[in-house]
Amino acid sequence: MAGRMQNQAEHPTPAAITTTGVPKLEKSHDVSVEVKDGPESDTDTKRSATDDEVANLAQTSDSLPLAVIIVIIIGGAERFAYYALSGPWQNYIQNPPGDYALPGALGLGQATATAINNAYRFLSFLTPLIIGVLSDTWLGRYKALLLSMM
């Protein structure tokens, strides 16, 4: 009887392990599977693909919906226009009118034009954050959407 008790102490069964929150490995048919104690379901257990699965299963990719492609194109066009127009806008503010070599209209000088350009860039990146916080906390999605369409 003492030998049997000693043998059980050396090799505890999975039911005898009662540590909660600590992942443990159970071995069944020479495949190790991570088992977690707690409220997670069996579908939360993740594993890597085996070499056999990688070699024999079809590797296909999914296609992007048309709406995603349109959003990508419009976002890219918006960024292109933003950076493509920053140079001419700098010239418009900086240079005086009448010179064909250096086109401009306002003649405010380089320092003022750069300050205005930098302030615009700062505000163009900051205001969406402020409006996002306001719409999430105070307005709500629907009212923010209605206000943005005005």
TORMIDO-583129 format. One line per field, with one value per atom (N, C-alpha, C): residue number from 0; residue in one letter; chain; atom name; x, y, z. Coordinates in Angstrom, 1 decimal. Each point is the difference from the previous one (the first is absolute). Example, Ala and Ser with C-alpha at 12.3 -4.5 7.8 and 13.67 -1.06 7.14 Angstrom:
2
num <- c(0 | 0 | 0 | 1 | 1 | 1)
residuo <- c(a | a | a | s | s | s)
cadena <- c(A | A | A | A | A | A)
atomo <- c(N | CA | C | N | CA | C)
x <- c(13.2 | -0.9 | 0.9 | -0.4 | 0.9 | -0.8)
y <- c(-5.7 | 1.2 | 1.2 | 1.1 | 1.1 | 1.1)
z <- c(7.8 | 0.0 | 0.0 | -0.7 | 0.0 | 0.8)
END
This chain:
150
num <- c(0 | 0 | 0 | 1 | 1 | 1 | 2 | 2 | 2 | 3 | 3 | 3 | 4 | 4 | 4 | 5 | 5 | 5 | 6 | 6 | 6 | 7 | 7 | 7 | 8 | 8 | 8 | 9 | 9 | 9 | 10 | 10 | 10 | 11 | 11 | 11 | 12 | 12 | 12 | 13 | 13 | 13 | 14 | 14 | 14 | 15 | 15 | 15 | 16 | 16 | 16 | 17 | 17 | 17 | 18 | 18 | 18 | 19 | 19 | 19 | 20 | 20 | 20 | 21 | 21 | 21 | 22 | 22 | 22 | 23 | 23 | 23 | 24 | 24 | 24 | 25 | 25 | 25 | 26 | 26 | 26 | 27 | 27 | 27 | 28 | 28 | 28 | 29 | 29 | 29 | 30 | 30 | 30 | 31 | 31 | 31 | 32 | 32 | 32 | 33 | 33 | 33 | 34 | 34 | 34 | 35 | 35 | 35 | 36 | 36 | 36 | 37 | 37 | 37 | 38 | 38 | 38 | 39 | 39 | 39 | 40 | 40 | 40 | 41 | 41 | 41 | 42 | 42 | 42 | 43 | 43 | 43 | 44 | 44 | 44 | 45 | 45 | 45 | 46 | 46 | 46 | 47 | 47 | 47 | 48 | 48 | 48 | 49 | 49 | 49 | 50 | 50 | 50 | 51 | 51 | 51 | 52 | 52 | 52 | 53 | 53 | 53 | 54 | 54 | 54 | 55 | 55 | 55 | 56 | 56 | 56 | 57 | 57 | 57 | 58 | 58 | 58 | 59 | 59 | 59 | 60 | 60 | 60 | 61 | 61 | 61 | 62 | 62 | 62 | 63 | 63 | 63 | 64 | 64 | 64 | 65 | 65 | 65 | 66 | 66 | 66 | 67 | 67 | 67 | 68 | 68 | 68 | 69 | 69 | 69 | 70 | 70 | 70 | 71 | 71 | 71 | 72 | 72 | 72 | 73 | 73 | 73 | 74 | 74 | 74 | 75 | 75 | 75 | 76 | 76 | 76 | 77 | 77 | 77 | 78 | 78 | 78 | 79 | 79 | 79 | 80 | 80 | 80 | 81 | 81 | 81 | 82 | 82 | 82 | 83 | 83 | 83 | 84 | 84 | 84 | 85 | 85 | 85 | 86 | 86 | 86 | 87 | 87 | 87 | 88 | 88 | 88 | 89 | 89 | 89 | 90 | 90 | 90 | 91 | 91 | 91 | 92 | 92 | 92 | 93 | 93 | 93 | 94 | 94 | 94 | 95 | 95 | 95 | 96 | 96 | 96 | 97 | 97 | 97 | 98 | 98 | 98 | 99 | 99 | 99 | 100 | 100 | 100 | 101 | 101 | 101 | 102 | 102 | 102 | 103 | 103 | 103 | 104 | 104 | 104 | 105 | 105 | 105 | 106 | 106 | 106 | 107 | 107 | 107 | 108 | 108 | 108 | 109 | 109 | 109 | 110 | 110 | 110 | 111 | 111 | 111 | 112 | 112 | 112 | 113 | 113 | 113 | 114 | 114 | 114 | 115 | 115 | 115 | 116 | 116 | 116 | 117 | 117 | 117 | 118 | 118 | 118 | 119 | 119 | 119 | 120 | 120 | 120 | 121 | 121 | 121 | 122 | 122 | 122 | 123 | 123 | 123 | 124 | 124 | 124 | 125 | 125 | 125 | 126 | 126 | 126 | 127 | 127 | 127 | 128 | 128 | 128 | 129 | 129 | 129 | 130 | 130 | 130 | 131 | 131 | 131 | 132 | 132 | 132 | 133 | 133 | 133 | 134 | 134 | 134 | 135 | 135 | 135 | 136 | 136 | 136 | 137 | 137 | 137 | 138 | 138 | 138 | 139 | 139 | 139 | 140 | 140 | 140 | 141 | 141 | 141 | 142 | 142 | 142 | 143 | 143 | 143 | 144 | 144 | 144 | 145 | 145 | 145 | 146 | 146 | 146 | 147 | 147 | 147 | 148 | 148 | 148 | 149 | 149 | 149)
residuo <- c(m | m | m | a | a | a | g | g | g | r | r | r | m | m | m | q | q | q | n | n | n | q | q | q | a | a | a | e | e | e | h | h | h | p | p | p | t | t | t | p | p | p | a | a | a | a | a | a | i | i | i | t | t | t | t | t | t | t | t | t | g | g | g | v | v | v | p | p | p | k | k | k | l | l | l | e | e | e | k | k | k | s | s | s | h | h | h | d | d | d | v | v | v | s | s | s | v | v | v | e | e | e | v | v | v | k | k | k | d | d | d | g | g | g | p | p | p | e | e | e | s | s | s | d | d | d | t | t | t | d | d | d | t | t | t | k | k | k | r | r | r | s | s | s | a | a | a | t | t | t | d | d | d | d | d | d | e | e | e | v | v | v | a | a | a | n | n | n | l | l | l | a | a | a | q | q | q | t | t | t | s | s | s | d | d | d | s | s | s | l | l | l | p | p | p | l | l | l | a | a | a | v | v | v | i | i | i | i | i | i | v | v | v | i | i | i | i | i | i | i | i | i | g | g | g | g | g | g | a | a | a | e | e | e | r | r | r | f | f | f | a | a | a | y | y | y | y | y | y | a | a | a | l | l | l | s | s | s | g | g | g | p | p | p | w | w | w | q | q | q | n | n | n | y | y | y | i | i | i | q | q | q | n | n | n | p | p | p | p | p | p | g | g | g | d | d | d | y | y | y | a | a | a | l | l | l | p | p | p | g | g | g | a | a | a | l | l | l | g | g | g | l | l | l | g | g | g | q | q | q | a | a | a | t | t | t | a | a | a | t | t | t | a | a | a | i | i | i | n | n | n | n | n | n | a | a | a | y | y | y | r | r | r | f | f | f | l | l | l | s | s | s | f | f | f | l | l | l | t | t | t | p | p | p | l | l | l | i | i | i | i | i | i | g | g | g | v | v | v | l | l | l | s | s | s | d | d | d | t | t | t | w | w | w | l | l | l | g | g | g | r | r | r | y | y | y | k | k | k | a | a | a | l | l | l | l | l | l | l | l | l | s | s | s | m | m | m | m | m | m)
cadena <- c(A | A | A | A | A | A | A | A | A | A | A | A | A | A | A | A | A | A | A | A | A | A | A | A | A | A | A | A | A | A | A | A | A | A | A | A | A | A | A | A | A | A | A | A | A | A | A | A | A | A | A | A | A | A | A | A | A | A | A | A | A | A | A | A | A | A | A | A | A | A | A | A | A | A | A | A | A | A | A | A | A | A | A | A | A | A | A | A | A | A | A | A | A | A | A | A | A | A | A | A | A | A | A | A | A | A | A | A | A | A | A | A | A | A | A | A | A | A | A | A | A | A | A | A | A | A | A | A | A | A | A | A | A | A | A | A | A | A | A | A | A | A | A | A | A | A | A | A | A | A | A | A | A | A | A | A | A | A | A | A | A | A | A | A | A | A | A | A | A | A | A | A | A | A | A | A | A | A | A | A | A | A | A | A | A | A | A | A | A | A | A | A | A | A | A | A | A | A | A | A | A | A | A | A | A | A | A | A | A | A | A | A | A | A | A | A | A | A | A | A | A | A | A | A | A | A | A | A | A | A | A | A | A | A | A | A | A | A | A | A | A | A | A | A | A | A | A | A | A | A | A | A | A | A | A | A | A | A | A | A | A | A | A | A | A | A | A | A | A | A | A | A | A | A | A | A | A | A | A | A | A | A | A | A | A | A | A | A | A | A | A | A | A | A | A | A | A | A | A | A | A | A | A | A | A | A | A | A | A | A | A | A | A | A | A | A | A | A | A | A | A | A | A | A | A | A | A | A | A | A | A | A | A | A | A | A | A | A | A | A | A | A | A | A | A | A | A | A | A | A | A | A | A | A | A | A | A | A | A | A | A | A | A | A | A | A | A | A | A | A | A | A | A | A | A | A | A | A | A | A | A | A | A | A | A | A | A | A | A | A | A | A | A | A | A | A | A | A | A | A | A | A | A | A | A | A | A | A | A | A | A | A | A | A | A | A | A | A | A | A | A | A | A | A | A | A | A | A | A | A | A | A | A | A | A | A | A | A | A | A | A | A | A | A | A | A | A | A | A | A)
atomo <- c(N | CA | C | N | CA | C | N | CA | C | N | CA | C | N | CA | C | N | CA | C | N | CA | C | N | CA | C | N | CA | C | N | CA | C | N | CA | C | N | CA | C | N | CA | C | N | CA | C | N | CA | C | N | CA | C | N | CA | C | N | CA | C | N | CA | C | N | CA | C | N | CA | C | N | CA | C | N | CA | C | N | CA | C | N | CA | C | N | CA | C | N | CA | C | N | CA | C | N | CA | C | N | CA | C | N | CA | C | N | CA | C | N | CA | C | N | CA | C | N | CA | C | N | CA | C | N | CA | C | N | CA | C | N | CA | C | N | CA | C | N | CA | C | N | CA | C | N | CA | C | N | CA | C | N | CA | C | N | CA | C | N | CA | C | N | CA | C | N | CA | C | N | CA | C | N | CA | C | N | CA | C | N | CA | C | N | CA | C | N | CA | C | N | CA | C | N | CA | C | N | CA | C | N | CA | C | N | CA | C | N | CA | C | N | CA | C | N | CA | C | N | CA | C | N | CA | C | N | CA | C | N | CA | C | N | CA | C | N | CA | C | N | CA | C | N | CA | C | N | CA | C | N | CA | C | N | CA | C | N | CA | C | N | CA | C | N | CA | C | N | CA | C | N | CA | C | N | CA | C | N | CA | C | N | CA | C | N | CA | C | N | CA | C | N | CA | C | N | CA | C | N | CA | C | N | CA | C | N | CA | C | N | CA | C | N | CA | C | N | CA | C | N | CA | C | N | CA | C | N | CA | C | N | CA | C | N | CA | C | N | CA | C | N | CA | C | N | CA | C | N | CA | C | N | CA | C | N | CA | C | N | CA | C | N | CA | C | N | CA | C | N | CA | C | N | CA | C | N | CA | C | N | CA | C | N | CA | C | N | CA | C | N | CA | C | N | CA | C | N | CA | C | N | CA | C | N | CA | C | N | CA | C | N | CA | C | N | CA | C | N | CA | C | N | CA | C | N | CA | C | N | CA | C | N | CA | C | N | CA | C | N | CA | C | N | CA | C | N | CA | C | N | CA | C | N | CA | C | N | CA | C | N | CA | C | N | CA | C | N | CA | C | N | CA | C | N | CA | C | N | CA | C | N | CA | C | N | CA | C | N | CA | C | N | CA | C | N | CA | C | N | CA | C | N | CA | C | N | CA | C | N | CA | C | N | CA | C | N | CA | C | N | CA | C)
x <- c(0.8 | -0.8 | 0.9 | 1.1 | 0.9 | 0.6 | 0.3 | 0.6 | -1.0 | -1.2 | -1.1 | -0.2 | 0.0 | -0.1 | 1.1 | 1.2 | 1.2 | 0.0 | -0.5 | -0.1 | -1.0 | -1.1 | -1.0 | 0.6 | 0.8 | 0.6 | 0.9 | 0.7 | 1.0 | -0.7 | -1.1 | -0.7 | -1.4 | -0.3 | -1.4 | -0.8 | -1.3 | -0.9 | -0.4 | -0.5 | -0.5 | -1.1 | -0.8 | -1.1 | 0.6 | 1.2 | 0.6 | 0.6 | 0.3 | 0.6 | -1.1 | 0.1 | -1.1 | 0.5 | 1.1 | 0.4 | -0.9 | -0.5 | -0.9 | 0.8 | -0.3 | 0.6 | 1.3 | 0.6 | 1.3 | -0.3 | 0.5 | -0.2 | 0.8 | -0.5 | 0.7 | -0.2 | 0.9 | 0.0 | -0.5 | -1.0 | -0.4 | 0.5 | 0.4 | 0.5 | -1.0 | -0.5 | -0.9 | 0.3 | 0.3 | 0.4 | 1.1 | 1.0 | 1.3 | -0.2 | -1.1 | -0.3 | -0.2 | 0.9 | -0.2 | -1.0 | -0.9 | -1.1 | 0.1 | 0.0 | 0.0 | -1.5 | -0.1 | -1.3 | 0.1 | -1.0 | -0.1 | -1.2 | 0.2 | -1.0 | -0.7 | -1.3 | -0.7 | -1.2 | -0.6 | -1.2 | 0.1 | 1.3 | 0.1 | -0.6 | -0.6 | -0.6 | 1.1 | -0.4 | 0.9 | 0.4 | -0.7 | 0.3 | 1.1 | 0.3 | 1.1 | 1.3 | 0.1 | 1.3 | 0.6 | 1.2 | 0.7 | 1.1 | 0.3 | 1.1 | 0.6 | 1.2 | 0.7 | -0.4 | 0.1 | -0.2 | 1.1 | -0.3 | 1.0 | 0.6 | 1.2 | 0.7 | -0.9 | -0.8 | -0.8 | -1.2 | -0.5 | -1.1 | 0.6 | 1.2 | 0.5 | 0.3 | 0.5 | 0.3 | -1.2 | -1.1 | -1.1 | -1.2 | -0.2 | -1.2 | 0.2 | -1.0 | 0.1 | 0.2 | 1.0 | 0.3 | -0.6 | -1.2 | -0.7 | -0.1 | -0.1 | -0.2 | -1.4 | -0.5 | -1.3 | 0.1 | -1.0 | 0.0 | -0.6 | 0.4 | -0.4 | -1.4 | -0.9 | -1.3 | 0.2 | -0.9 | 0.1 | 0.1 | -0.8 | 0.0 | 1.4 | 0.7 | 1.3 | 1.0 | -0.1 | 0.9 | -0.3 | -1.3 | -0.4 | 0.6 | -0.1 | 0.5 | 1.5 | 0.7 | 1.4 | 0.4 | -0.7 | 0.3 | -0.3 | -1.1 | -0.4 | 1.0 | 0.4 | 0.9 | 1.4 | 0.4 | 1.3 | -0.1 | -1.1 | -0.2 | 0.0 | -0.6 | -0.1 | 1.5 | 0.7 | 1.4 | 0.9 | -0.2 | 0.7 | -0.3 | -1.3 | -0.3 | 0.5 | -0.1 | 0.5 | 1.5 | 0.8 | 1.5 | 0.3 | -0.7 | 0.3 | -0.3 | -1.0 | -0.4 | 0.7 | 0.8 | 0.7 | 1.1 | 0.7 | 1.0 | -0.6 | -0.9 | -0.6 | -0.7 | -0.6 | -0.6 | 1.0 | 1.2 | 1.1 | 0.4 | 0.1 | 0.4 | -1.1 | -1.2 | -1.1 | 0.0 | 0.3 | 0.1 | 1.3 | 1.1 | 1.3 | 0.3 | -0.2 | 0.5 | -1.0 | 0.5 | -0.9 | -0.5 | -1.1 | -0.6 | 0.8 | -0.1 | 0.6 | 1.3 | 0.7 | 1.3 | -0.3 | 0.3 | -0.3 | 1.0 | 1.2 | 1.0 | -0.4 | -0.5 | -0.4 | -1.5 | -0.9 | -1.4 | -0.5 | -0.9 | -0.6 | -1.1 | -0.6 | -1.0 | 0.0 | 0.4 | -0.2 | 1.3 | 1.2 | 1.2 | 0.3 | -0.3 | 0.2 | 1.4 | 0.8 | 1.3 | 0.1 | 1.2 | 0.2 | -0.4 | 0.4 | -0.2 | -1.5 | -0.8 | -1.4 | -0.7 | 0.4 | -0.6 | 0.3 | 1.2 | 0.3 | -0.8 | -0.1 | -0.8 | -1.5 | -0.6 | -1.3 | -0.2 | 0.9 | 0.0 | 0.1 | 1.0 | 0.1 | -1.2 | -0.6 | -1.2 | -1.1 | -0.1 | -1.1 | 0.2 | 1.2 | 0.3 | -0.3 | 0.4 | -0.2 | -1.5 | -0.8 | -1.4 | -0.7 | 0.5 | -0.6 | 0.1 | 1.1 | 0.2 | -0.7 | -0.1 | -0.5 | -1.6 | -0.6 | -1.4 | -0.8 | 0.4 | -0.8 | 0.1 | 1.1 | 0.0 | -0.9 | -0.1 | -0.9 | -1.4 | -0.3 | -1.4 | -0.4 | 0.9 | -0.3 | -0.3 | 0.8 | -0.3 | -1.4 | -0.2 | -1.3 | -1.2 | 0.1 | -1.1 | -0.2 | 1.1 | -0.2 | -0.6 | 0.4 | -0.4 | -1.3 | -0.2 | -1.1 | -1.1 | 0.4 | -1.0 | -0.6 | 0.8 | -0.5 | 0.3 | 0.0 | 0.3 | -0.9 | -1.3 | -1.0 | 0.0 | 0.1 | 0.0 | 1.3 | 1.1 | 1.3 | 0.0 | -0.6 | -0.1 | -0.9 | -1.1 | -0.9 | 0.7 | 0.8 | 0.7 | 1.1 | 0.7 | 1.1 | -0.5 | -1.3 | -0.5 | -0.5 | 0.0 | -0.5 | 1.0)
y <- c(-1.2 | 1.2 | 1.2 | 0.0 | 1.2 | 0.2 | -1.1 | 0.2 | 0.6 | -0.4 | 0.5 | 1.5 | 0.5 | 1.4 | 0.8 | -0.6 | 0.7 | 0.2 | -1.0 | 0.0 | 1.1 | 0.1 | 1.1 | 1.4 | 0.1 | 1.3 | 0.4 | -0.9 | 0.3 | 0.4 | -0.6 | 0.2 | 0.4 | 1.3 | 0.3 | 0.0 | -0.4 | 0.0 | 1.4 | 0.3 | 1.4 | 0.4 | -0.9 | 0.4 | 0.4 | -0.5 | 0.3 | 1.4 | 0.6 | 1.3 | 1.0 | 0.8 | 1.0 | 1.4 | 0.3 | 1.4 | 0.7 | 1.2 | 0.7 | 1.2 | 0.3 | 1.1 | -0.3 | -1.2 | -0.3 | -1.0 | 0.3 | -1.0 | -1.2 | -1.2 | -1.2 | -0.8 | -0.9 | -0.8 | -1.4 | -0.5 | -1.3 | -0.8 | -1.2 | -0.7 | -1.2 | 0.0 | -1.0 | -0.4 | -1.3 | -0.5 | 0.7 | 0.3 | 0.7 | 1.4 | 0.7 | 1.3 | 0.9 | 1.0 | 0.9 | 1.0 | 0.2 | 1.0 | 0.9 | 1.3 | 0.9 | 0.1 | -0.3 | 0.1 | 1.1 | 0.9 | 1.0 | -0.2 | 0.2 | 0.0 | 1.4 | 0.0 | 1.3 | 0.0 | 1.2 | 0.1 | -0.1 | -0.1 | -0.1 | -1.2 | 0.1 | -1.2 | -0.8 | -1.2 | -0.8 | 0.6 | 0.9 | 0.7 | 1.0 | 0.4 | 1.0 | -0.6 | -1.3 | -0.7 | 0.1 | 0.6 | 0.3 | -1.0 | -0.4 | -0.9 | 0.4 | -0.4 | 0.3 | -1.2 | 0.3 | -1.0 | -1.0 | -1.2 | -1.1 | 0.1 | -0.7 | -0.1 | -0.7 | -1.0 | -0.7 | 0.9 | 0.8 | 1.0 | 1.0 | 0.5 | 1.0 | -0.6 | -1.2 | -0.7 | -0.4 | -0.4 | -0.6 | 0.9 | 1.0 | 0.8 | 1.1 | 0.4 | 1.0 | 1.3 | 0.8 | 1.3 | 1.1 | 0.5 | 1.0 | 1.3 | 1.0 | 1.4 | 0.5 | 0.8 | 0.5 | 1.3 | 0.4 | 1.3 | 1.1 | 1.2 | 1.2 | 0.4 | 0.4 | 0.6 | 1.3 | 0.3 | 1.2 | 1.3 | 0.0 | 1.2 | 0.2 | -1.0 | 0.2 | 0.5 | -0.5 | 0.5 | 1.5 | 0.4 | 1.4 | 0.9 | -0.5 | 0.8 | 0.2 | -1.1 | 0.1 | 1.0 | 0.0 | 0.9 | 1.4 | 0.3 | 1.3 | 0.5 | -0.8 | 0.4 | 0.4 | -0.8 | 0.2 | 1.3 | 0.3 | 1.2 | 1.2 | -0.1 | 1.1 | 0.3 | -1.0 | 0.3 | 0.6 | -0.5 | 0.5 | 1.5 | 0.3 | 1.4 | 0.9 | -0.5 | 0.8 | 0.3 | -1.0 | 0.3 | 0.7 | -0.3 | 0.7 | 1.4 | 0.4 | 1.5 | 0.8 | -0.7 | 0.8 | 0.9 | -0.4 | 0.8 | 1.2 | -0.1 | 1.2 | 0.9 | -0.6 | 0.9 | 0.8 | -0.6 | 0.7 | 1.2 | -0.3 | 1.1 | 1.1 | -0.4 | 1.0 | 0.9 | -0.5 | 0.9 | 0.8 | -0.6 | 0.5 | 1.1 | -0.2 | 0.9 | 1.1 | 1.1 | 1.1 | -0.2 | 0.6 | -0.2 | 0.7 | -0.5 | 0.7 | -0.6 | -0.9 | -0.6 | -1.4 | -0.2 | -1.2 | -1.1 | 0.4 | -1.0 | -0.6 | 0.9 | -0.5 | 0.4 | -0.9 | 0.4 | 0.1 | 0.9 | 0.1 | 1.1 | 0.3 | 1.0 | 0.8 | -0.5 | 0.8 | 0.7 | -0.5 | 0.7 | 0.2 | -1.0 | 0.1 | -0.4 | -0.6 | -0.4 | -1.4 | -0.5 | -1.5 | -0.4 | 0.8 | -0.3 | -0.1 | 1.0 | 0.0 | -1.1 | -0.2 | -1.1 | -1.4 | -0.2 | -1.2 | -0.2 | 1.1 | -0.1 | -0.3 | 0.6 | -0.3 | -1.4 | -0.5 | -1.3 | -1.1 | 0.3 | -0.9 | 0.0 | 1.2 | 0.0 | -0.7 | 0.1 | -0.7 | -1.6 | -0.4 | -1.4 | -0.5 | 0.7 | -0.3 | -0.2 | 1.0 | 0.0 | -1.1 | -0.3 | -1.0 | -1.4 | -0.2 | -1.3 | 0.0 | 1.2 | 0.0 | 0.1 | 0.7 | 0.2 | -1.4 | -0.9 | -1.3 | -0.7 | 0.1 | -0.6 | 0.7 | 1.3 | 0.7 | -0.3 | 0.1 | -0.3 | -1.4 | -0.9 | -1.4 | -0.2 | 0.6 | -0.1 | 0.6 | 1.2 | 0.6 | -0.8 | -0.5 | -0.8 | -1.3 | -0.6 | -1.3 | 0.2 | 1.1 | 0.2 | 0.9 | 0.9 | 1.0 | -0.1 | 0.0 | 0.1 | -1.4 | -1.0 | -1.3 | -0.1 | -1.2 | -0.2 | 0.6 | -0.1 | 0.5 | 1.5 | 0.7 | 1.4 | 0.6 | -0.7 | 0.4 | -0.2 | -1.1 | -0.2 | 1.0 | 0.4 | 1.0 | 1.4 | 0.3 | 1.3 | 0.0 | -1.1 | 0.0 | 0.1 | -0.3 | 0.2 | 1.4 | 0.9 | 1.3 | 0.9)
z <- c(0.0 | 0.0 | 0.0 | 0.7 | 0.1 | -1.4 | -0.7 | -1.3 | -1.0 | 0.2 | -0.9 | 0.2 | 1.3 | 0.3 | -0.5 | 0.1 | -0.5 | -1.5 | -0.7 | -1.5 | -0.4 | 0.7 | -0.3 | 0.2 | 1.1 | 0.3 | -1.1 | -0.6 | -1.1 | -1.3 | -0.3 | -1.3 | 0.3 | 0.3 | 0.2 | -1.2 | 0.1 | -1.1 | -0.3 | -1.2 | -0.3 | 1.0 | 0.5 | 0.9 | 1.3 | 0.4 | 1.3 | 0.0 | -1.2 | -0.1 | 0.2 | 1.0 | 0.3 | 0.0 | -0.7 | -0.1 | -0.9 | 0.4 | -0.9 | -0.6 | -1.3 | -0.7 | -0.6 | 0.3 | -0.6 | -1.1 | -1.2 | -1.1 | 0.2 | -0.3 | 0.1 | -1.2 | -0.3 | -1.2 | 0.4 | -0.8 | 0.1 | -1.2 | 0.2 | -1.2 | -0.3 | -1.2 | -0.4 | -1.4 | -0.2 | -1.3 | -0.6 | 0.8 | -0.4 | -0.6 | 0.4 | -0.4 | 1.2 | 0.2 | 1.2 | -0.3 | 0.9 | -0.1 | 1.3 | -0.2 | 1.2 | 0.5 | 1.3 | 0.7 | 1.0 | 0.0 | 1.0 | 0.9 | 1.3 | 0.9 | 0.0 | 0.2 | 0.1 | -0.9 | -0.2 | -0.7 | -1.5 | -0.5 | -1.5 | -0.5 | -1.2 | -0.6 | -0.7 | -0.5 | -0.8 | -1.3 | -0.5 | -1.3 | 0.2 | 1.3 | 0.2 | 0.0 | 0.0 | -0.1 | -1.4 | 0.0 | -1.3 | -0.2 | -1.2 | -0.3 | -1.3 | -0.2 | -1.3 | -1.0 | -1.3 | -1.0 | 0.0 | -0.2 | -0.1 | -1.3 | -0.2 | -1.3 | -1.0 | 0.4 | -0.9 | -0.5 | 0.9 | -0.4 | -1.0 | 0.3 | -0.9 | -1.4 | 0.0 | -1.3 | -0.8 | 0.6 | -0.7 | -0.2 | 0.9 | -0.1 | -1.1 | -0.7 | -1.0 | 0.7 | -0.6 | 0.6 | -1.0 | 0.4 | -0.8 | 0.8 | -0.8 | 0.6 | -0.3 | 0.9 | -0.2 | -0.8 | -0.7 | -0.7 | 0.8 | -0.4 | 0.8 | -0.6 | 0.8 | -0.5 | -0.8 | -0.9 | -0.8 | 0.9 | 1.1 | 0.8 | 0.6 | 0.4 | 0.6 | -1.1 | -1.2 | -1.1 | -0.2 | 0.0 | -0.3 | 1.1 | 1.3 | 1.1 | -0.1 | -0.4 | -0.1 | -1.1 | -1.1 | -1.1 | 0.4 | 0.6 | 0.4 | 1.1 | 0.9 | 1.1 | -0.6 | -1.0 | -0.7 | -0.8 | -0.7 | -0.7 | 0.9 | 1.1 | 1.0 | 0.5 | 0.4 | 0.4 | -1.1 | -1.2 | -1.2 | -0.2 | 0.1 | -0.2 | 1.1 | 1.2 | 1.2 | -0.2 | -0.3 | -0.1 | -1.3 | -1.1 | -1.3 | 0.0 | 0.8 | 0.1 | 1.0 | 0.9 | 1.1 | -0.6 | -1.0 | -0.6 | -0.7 | -0.9 | -0.6 | 1.0 | 1.0 | 1.1 | 0.7 | 0.3 | 0.6 | -0.9 | -1.3 | -0.9 | -0.1 | 0.0 | 0.0 | 1.1 | 1.2 | 1.2 | 0.1 | -0.4 | 0.2 | -1.1 | -1.2 | -1.1 | -0.4 | -0.4 | -0.4 | -1.4 | -0.4 | -1.3 | -1.1 | -1.2 | -1.2 | -0.4 | 0.7 | -0.4 | -0.5 | -1.3 | -0.7 | 0.4 | 0.4 | 0.5 | 1.3 | 0.9 | 1.3 | 0.2 | -0.4 | 0.0 | 1.5 | 0.2 | 1.3 | 0.0 | 1.2 | 0.0 | 1.2 | 1.2 | 1.2 | 0.4 | -0.3 | 0.3 | 1.5 | 0.8 | 1.4 | 0.5 | -0.8 | 0.3 | 0.4 | 0.1 | 0.2 | 1.5 | 0.9 | 1.4 | 0.3 | -0.4 | 0.2 | -0.8 | -1.2 | -0.8 | 0.6 | 0.5 | 0.7 | 1.3 | 0.8 | 1.2 | -0.3 | -1.0 | -0.4 | -0.5 | -0.8 | -0.5 | 1.1 | 1.0 | 1.1 | 0.9 | 0.3 | 0.8 | -0.7 | -1.3 | -0.7 | 0.1 | -0.1 | 0.1 | 1.4 | 1.0 | 1.4 | 0.2 | -0.4 | 0.3 | -0.9 | -1.2 | -0.8 | 0.6 | 0.8 | 0.7 | 1.4 | 0.6 | 1.3 | 0.1 | -0.9 | 0.1 | -0.2 | -0.8 | 0.0 | 1.3 | 0.8 | 1.3 | 1.0 | -0.1 | 0.9 | -0.3 | -1.3 | -0.5 | 0.3 | -0.1 | 0.3 | 1.4 | 0.9 | 1.5 | 0.3 | -0.6 | 0.3 | -0.5 | -1.2 | -0.6 | 0.8 | 0.5 | 0.7 | 1.4 | 0.6 | 1.4 | 0.2 | -1.0 | 0.3 | -1.1 | -1.3 | -1.1 | -0.3 | -0.1 | -0.5 | -1.5 | -0.5 | -1.4 | -0.9 | 0.2 | -0.9 | -0.2 | 1.2 | -0.1 | -0.6 | 0.3 | -0.6 | -1.5 | -0.4 | -1.5 | -0.7 | 0.7 | -0.6 | 0.0 | 1.1 | 0.0 | -1.1 | -0.2 | -0.9 | -1.5 | -0.2 | -1.4 | -0.3 | 0.9 | -0.2 | -0.7)
END
